[in-house]
């Protein structure tokens, strides 16, 4: 499958089969994330893979949606502020680096026949506490992973390129 076809195939899965995800598929997803570019190649990203139902339930309390609780795997993507590159004006690029790595991870999952969803509207402080994270790690994205059990398709409605791109100067 071409890269563009893969991108078109990916969607936010919100219903999963009660089928475990093979460890080799999880490792392949994490390897894709590991290879993602980052500012100055500092790689300030840390992933916590949750498969134990007790700890998953505790993390799920930070985002109370039934569909989320049913995912066989949850991956917590964290930004490491102690390792991230900071621009001269102080802008911390950990969020950007995490986003690039997560995008690699979810596209790898799609290629492997798995469903995922970006979840950012969660109680980060609660996740921080449940996972006993050090101060410099910030949970940025929760990623439920599993075999999708729905008939949803990728979103077809997208802006036209002309609404998102200009050449040589801003033409909004």
N, C-alpha and C positions, 0 to 999 in steps of 0.2 A: 504494500500500500504506500502511496506517495505521502510525503509529509503533509501536504495540503488536504489530502483525503483524511488523514488521521485527525487533523485539527477539526475538520468538518464533522467527524464522527463523534467527538467528545461532547458530552453533555453532563449536567449535574444530576446524578442518580440519587434518588431519595427513597428507594425501596430495594431491599437486598434479599437474596435467597439465604436460607439457613445452611449455607455451604461454606466450610472453612476455606480460607485463601492459602494456597500453597506457599511455604516459606521461600522457595526459590523465586516465586513471582514477587514477593515482598522485597527480597534482596535485589532483584533486577530493577524494581522501581527506585529503591534507595541508591543503587549504583548510578542510575540516570540522574538523580538529584545531586549526587556527589560530583558528577562531571559538569554541573552547571557553572557558567561563568559567575564571577563575583568581583566587586570593586577591589582592585589591586590584588586579586586572587587571595584575599584574606579568608574566604570561606567561613563567614561567621554564622553558620547554620548548624543546628543540632536537632535531630529527630528522635522522638520517643515513640516506639511502636507498642501499642497496647492490644493485647490479645486476651488477657485475663479478664473475665467478666466482672469480677469484684472491682478492680481498678477502673475498668471502662465505665461501670455504673457511677462511680464517684466522679469521674471526669464528665460524664453525661449530665450530671446535675448542673454543670456550668452552661449547658445548652439543652434545655428541656424540650426535646422534640421526640416523639415516639419513633419516627423513621430513623433518627440518628442513633438511638439506642440499639437498633437491630443490626447495625453494621458489624460484620464479623471482626473487623480490624479498625482501630482508630490510630491515626498517626498525628502526633502533635509536632508541628514545625515551630521551632524556636529561633529567635534571633539572639546572637551572642554579642551583647554590647561591649564586652571586654576585648573582642577581636575585630569588630567591624571598622571599616574605614570611615573616617569623618572628613568631610570637605572643609576647606578653609573657613567657611562661614558657620561651621558646626553641624551641618546636616549629616546625620548618621544614616549610612546606607544599608543598615542591616535589614530593614523592611524590604528594600528593593532586592537584595540578595536572597532573602527568604522567598520572595515571590517568584524569582527566576527558578530557584531550585524546586519549589512546589509545582511550578508549571511543567518542568521536566518530569517530575514524579507522576503527575496526573496523566500526562501524555503517554508515558511508558505504561501506566496502568491501562489506558485505553487500548493500546496496542496489544496488551496481554489479555484482553477480553474482560477487564474489570471495570466496575463503575466507581466513580469518586464524586466528591462535591467539595467545593471550597466552603468552609464555615469560618466566618470572621466575627459574627455577632454573638460572641460568647463572653462569659465572665472570666477574663484573663487572670484576675487575681485569685479566683477560686481554683483554676487549673494550676496556677503557680503553687498554691498551697498544697493541693492534693498530691502533686508530683514532687513536692519538696525541692523545688528548683532553687539553685543559687540566685542571688540578686541580679547578676549580670545576664541571666537568661530570661527572655520574654516570650511567652507563648503567643505566636502571631496567627497561626492558622491551624484549625482542626480539620483533618481529612478522613472522613469515613471511607472505607474501602471494602468492596465485596463484589460478588457477582450480582449485577443488577437484575431486578425482578419487576420490570415494568416495560411498558411499550412506548415510553417517551422517546422522543427523537431530539436531536440537536436543534437549538433555536434557529429558526430561519430568518427572523427579523434582525437585521443588522443595519447599522448606518451605511450609507454609501461612502465610498472612499473620498468623494468630493467634500463630504462633511467633516472629514478627519485629517485631510492632508492639504497642504499648500506647498508651493515651490518657491524657494528663494526669499520669501517674506510671508508674514502672517496675512492671510486674506479672508479672515472670518467674517 
